[in-house]
């Protein structure tokens, strides 16, 4: 078992990494620990990719990294392509190959063109997400389970709302300062620790964000249906491309969001008050 930083041997302070090594791969705003996950069992590791939270992710002698669910290391971030890069080990050592990614793969700060030899303690970046590569089958400490709601990651730059239904838990995550952008809706059935992600475009994401905000603001309200946002306000406040958006435009957005929610087992989250507006039926926690 490695007890010091696996890259330099100094005392760990950010997961398995020391502060200096972790400082070279600080997670970008919006990235959460649950956004990075490996499929391989830790005891079968041929090498490791350690993320900016100090968590080691086991990889085999051949591993595809990307945003797609079929990857060996899945990174749920928009800067990472579906099939982004591949790491392979042979008798000559490790190699890194970019798989035609949109935002590129960097090795020690240099963009990889095709295939490149990979040193056993190298810094690697897939899109905007950095890792320390450990090219040995060492044993790294297992990370403690963390909840996305703890605020462990990303600090004040990101807001998150947790919604708990009867069968599934949701977490809406986005940039606090950007009210025009899309974001992520994380979801998991009750009893599971791993999150899956549904990326939402700006209109759908900001609709859910607005309804969550109003639900919290009206938590102590006396009305039977708390948190209802008038349809005309949504037409004005959501980031429609036209300033002449109307209530029918809002209804179209609601229909798209409802379809997405149904696909992940969260139907009936959004309800309507006829002639008035929309509200959330589940409790919301900031």
Buried (B, 14 or more C-beta within 10 A) or exposed (E): EBEEBBBEEEEBBBBBBBEEBBEBBEBBBBBBBBBBBBBBEBEEBBBBBBBBBBBBBBBBEEBBBBBBEEBBBBBBBBBBBBBBBBBBBEEEEBBBBBBEBEBBBBBEEEEBEEEBEBBEEBBBBBBBBBBBBBBBBEEBBEBEEBEBEEEEBBEEEBBBBBBBBEEBBBBBBBBBEEBEBBBBBBBBEEEEEEBBBBBBEBBBBBBBBBBBBBBBEBEEEEEEBBBBBBBEEBBEBBBBEEEEBEEEBBBEBBEBBBEBBEEBEBEEBBEBBEEEBBBBEBEBEE
